[in-house]
Amino acid sequence: MTRKEEFEKHKDDFLYIPEFLRRKKGDGRDIDITKSLPRSMGQTNNSLSEPKPVAAIHAAANAQESTPLNTPTKRRSTERDEFGFVEGSINSMAAKLYAREEGATTAEIKNRLGSPQLNLFKVVVKKGYTIKKEQTKTEEGRKVTRYFIIKPNEG
């Protein structure tokens, strides 16, 4: 039977799959669904097992030892700098540059660190530091703002 004849024969059956589109056993395109399921869905030894009843799942979950919520978790030790940032982080490096005696412009910070890091000003102000802005001119004559982080005791 040709494809045209097959189409004419089954034109009213919209679910019909023509013979040339069907997968044939052993042609390398057949799918073994048991190999595609993850173990968490009940696959054991490449065969599907009966699903567990809900009560058995809850009983197994309750039987496992659980840690109390107030148990401290292990955290990596992180040293903080004088501004409260993690030592060596981009915020820490930017704060140190802004806190220098000559301060820093956003362009200087951006060239060194990749971004101006203006968000750190809110954090250091909450910790008691003050931010001083100073308008200066570059060698080319452009106006730039130089920022200074001033320690609370230097005020």
VOPAGU-2260 file (C-alpha; in pm, 1 decimal, decimal comma):
REM VOPAGU-2260
SITE   aa  ch    i         X         Y         Z
SITE  MET   A    0       0,0       0,0       0,0
SITE  THR   A    1     139,2     341,8     -93,7
SITE  ARG   A    2     143,0     638,5     141,1
SITE  LYS   A    3    -135,5     806,8     -54,6
SITE  GLU   A    4    -357,1     497,2     -34,4
SITE  GLU   A    5    -283,6     463,1     337,5
SITE  PHE   A    6    -374,5     829,5     393,2
SITE  GLU   A    7    -702,6     793,6     201,4
SITE  LYS   A    8    -791,4     481,8     398,5
SITE  HIS   A    9    -742,5     649,8     740,1
SITE  LYS   A   10    -829,1    1013,9     661,3
SITE  ASP   A   11   -1114,7    1020,2     916,4
SITE  ASP   A   12    -900,6     882,7    1200,9
SITE  PHE   A   13    -700,3    1184,6    1320,3
SITE  LEU   A   14    -509,3     972,2    1576,2
SITE  TYR   A   15    -379,0     731,0    1314,9
SITE  ILE   A   16       0,4     726,1    1275,7
SITE  PRO   A   17     115,9     625,6     928,1
SITE  GLU   A   18     327,0     313,1     902,0
SITE  PHE   A   19     638,8     497,8     782,6
SITE  LEU   A   20     635,1     714,1    1100,0
SITE  ARG   A   21     593,7     429,7    1345,6
SITE  ARG   A   22     890,4     302,5    1541,5
SITE  LYS   A   23     988,2     -50,6    1467,0
SITE  LYS   A   24    1121,1    -281,3    1735,4
SITE  GLY   A   25    1497,4    -305,6    1716,4
SITE  ASP   A   26    1561,9     -13,5    1481,4
SITE  GLY   A   27    1744,7     174,9    1757,9
SITE  ARG   A   28    1466,3     427,2    1806,1
SITE  ASP   A   29    1257,7     226,9    2051,3
SITE  ILE   A   30    1240,4     361,4    2406,0
SITE  ASP   A   31    1278,5     161,2    2724,6
SITE  ILE   A   32    1086,4     368,2    2977,5
SITE  THR   A   33    1232,6     181,8    3276,7
SITE  LYS   A   34    1579,1     318,5    3194,7
SITE  SER   A   35    1458,0     676,9    3174,4
SITE  LEU   A   36    1295,7     690,6    3518,8
SITE  PRO   A   37    1507,9     816,8    3810,1
SITE  ARG   A   38    1556,4     588,2    4109,2
SITE  SER   A   39    1347,8     820,8    4325,9
SITE  MET   A   40    1039,8     725,2    4121,6
SITE  GLY   A   41    1056,5     366,1    4232,6
SITE  GLN   A   42    1300,7     212,1    3985,6
SITE  THR   A   43    1480,8     -86,6    4131,0
SITE  ASN   A   44    1695,8    -318,7    3922,4
SITE  ASN   A   45    1561,9    -166,5    3596,1
SITE  SER   A   46    1206,5    -266,9    3675,4
SITE  LEU   A   47     918,4     -60,8    3807,6
SITE  SER   A   48     795,6    -141,6    4155,9
SITE  GLU   A   49     458,6     -75,0    4310,2
SITE  PRO   A   50     423,1     277,4    4450,3
SITE  LYS   A   51     445,1     307,5    4826,9
SITE  PRO   A   52     131,2     404,7    5014,1
SITE  VAL   A   53     131,3     756,7    5157,1
SITE  ALA   A   54     122,5     630,3    5516,2
SITE  ALA   A   55     444,2     433,0    5460,1
SITE  ILE   A   56     617,5     740,3    5320,6
SITE  HIS   A   57     516,5     951,6    5621,2
SITE  ALA   A   58     623,3     678,8    5864,3
SITE  ALA   A   59     965,2     654,6    5697,1
SITE  ALA   A   60    1009,7    1032,1    5708,1
SITE  ASN   A   61     919,5    1047,2    6077,8
SITE  ALA   A   62    1149,0     754,9    6161,6
SITE  GLN   A   63    1459,7     933,0    6031,3
SITE  GLU   A   64    1658,3    1133,4    6280,5
SITE  SER   A   65    1607,6    1501,5    6232,1
SITE  THR   A   66    1822,9    1778,8    6369,0
SITE  PRO   A   67    1650,3    2034,1    6589,8
SITE  LEU   A   68    1597,1    2374,3    6432,8
SITE  ASN   A   69    1808,3    2550,3    6695,0
SITE  THR   A   70    2117,9    2338,9    6621,3
SITE  PRO   A   71    2393,3    2563,8    6484,9
SITE  THR   A   72    2497,9    2485,6    6131,6
SITE  LYS   A   73    2857,3    2470,7    6019,2
SITE  ARG   A   74    2966,0    2792,4    5855,6
SITE  ARG   A   75    3292,2    2871,0    5698,5
SITE  SER   A   76    3489,0    3110,2    5911,2
SITE  THR   A   77    3502,1    3451,8    5751,5
SITE  GLU   A   78    3709,6    3732,5    5883,1
SITE  ARG   A   79    3553,8    4077,0    5863,4
SITE  ASP   A   80    3732,8    4402,7    5795,0
SITE  GLU   A   81    3683,3    4724,7    5991,8
SITE  PHE   A   82    3375,7    4812,4    5782,6
SITE  GLY   A   83    3203,1    4478,7    5845,1
SITE  PHE   A   84    3261,2    4331,9    5498,2
SITE  VAL   A   85    3415,7    3990,0    5436,1
SITE  GLU   A   86    3790,2    4036,7    5410,2
SITE  GLY   A   87    3905,0    4024,9    5047,3
SITE  SER   A   88    3559,2    4077,6    4898,0
SITE  ILE   A   89    3492,9    4343,6    4635,6
SITE  ASN   A   90    3302,3    4555,2    4889,2
SITE  SER   A   91    3591,8    4529,4    5133,1
SITE  MET   A   92    3846,8    4636,1    4872,3
SITE  ALA   A   93    3626,5    4923,6    4753,7
SITE  ALA   A   94    3568,2    5047,8    5109,6
SITE  LYS   A   95    3943,5    5050,3    5172,4
SITE  LEU   A   96    3998,9    5252,4    4855,6
SITE  TYR   A   97    3727,6    5502,9    4948,6
SITE  ALA   A   98    3874,5    5526,6    5303,5
SITE  ARG   A   99    4222,3    5622,3    5183,0
SITE  GLU   A  100    4346,6    5971,2    5264,3
SITE  GLU   A  101    4299,4    6076,6    4900,8
SITE  GLY   A  102    3963,1    5898,2    4872,2
SITE  ALA   A  103    3855,2    5755,6    4537,1
SITE  THR   A  104    3635,7    5838,0    4242,0
SITE  THR   A  105    3384,5    5594,1    4101,5
SITE  ALA   A  106    3595,9    5569,2    3785,7
SITE  GLU   A  107    3900,8    5461,8    3988,8
SITE  ILE   A  108    3698,5    5196,5    4169,9
SITE  LYS   A  109    3538,4    5079,2    3846,6
SITE  ASN   A  110    3877,8    5045,9    3674,9
SITE  ARG   A  111    4019,6    4841,0    3962,7
SITE  LEU   A  112    3721,4    4630,7    4064,9
SITE  GLY   A  113    3482,4    4630,4    3769,5
SITE  SER   A  114    3197,1    4829,1    3926,6
SITE  PRO   A  115    3173,9    5150,0    4130,8
SITE  GLN   A  116    3036,4    4978,8    4445,7
SITE  LEU   A  117    2825,9    5273,8    4561,7
SITE  ASN   A  118    2590,0    5039,9    4747,1
SITE  LEU   A  119    2846,5    4996,1    5023,6
SITE  PHE   A  120    2793,4    5357,0    5135,5
SITE  LYS   A  121    2456,3    5266,4    5289,7
SITE  VAL   A  122    2617,1    4986,5    5489,3
SITE  VAL   A  123    2906,7    5192,6    5625,7
SITE  VAL   A  124    2676,9    5484,7    5716,6
SITE  LYS   A  125    2466,9    5243,8    5925,9
SITE  LYS   A  126    2786,4    5140,3    6105,2
SITE  GLY   A  127    2858,1    5500,5    6204,3
SITE  TYR   A  128    3095,5    5611,6    5929,1
SITE  THR   A  129    3033,4    5930,6    5731,6
SITE  ILE   A  130    3063,4    5982,3    5358,8
SITE  LYS   A  131    3223,3    6299,9    5231,0
SITE  LYS   A  132    3186,2    6408,4    4867,6
SITE  GLU   A  133    3424,0    6650,2    4702,8
SITE  GLN   A  134    3400,0    6792,2    4350,7
SITE  THR   A  135    3738,6    6797,2    4176,7
SITE  LYS   A  136    3863,1    6832,1    3821,5
SITE  THR   A  137    4067,7    6578,2    3631,6
SITE  GLU   A  138    4376,0    6662,7    3426,3
SITE  GLU   A  139    4148,1    6684,8    3120,9
SITE  GLY   A  140    3930,6    6941,8    3299,7
SITE  ARG   A  141    3628,8    6714,6    3363,3
SITE  LYS   A  142    3440,9    6743,8    3691,9
SITE  VAL   A  143    3444,1    6427,8    3902,6
SITE  THR   A  144    3321,2    6345,0    4248,6
SITE  ARG   A  145    3576,1    6208,4    4492,7
SITE  TYR   A  146    3428,6    6005,8    4780,3
SITE  PHE   A  147    3581,7    5965,1    5125,8
SITE  ILE   A  148    3477,8    5724,9    5402,1
SITE  ILE   A  149    3555,9    5894,5    5733,2
SITE  LYS   A  150    3587,3    5688,8    6050,8
SITE  PRO   A  151    3357,1    5783,1    6341,6
SITE  ASN   A  152    3642,9    5888,0    6570,6
SITE  GLU   A  153    3802,9    6110,2    6303,9
SITE  GLY   A  154    3478,5    6310,4    6251,2
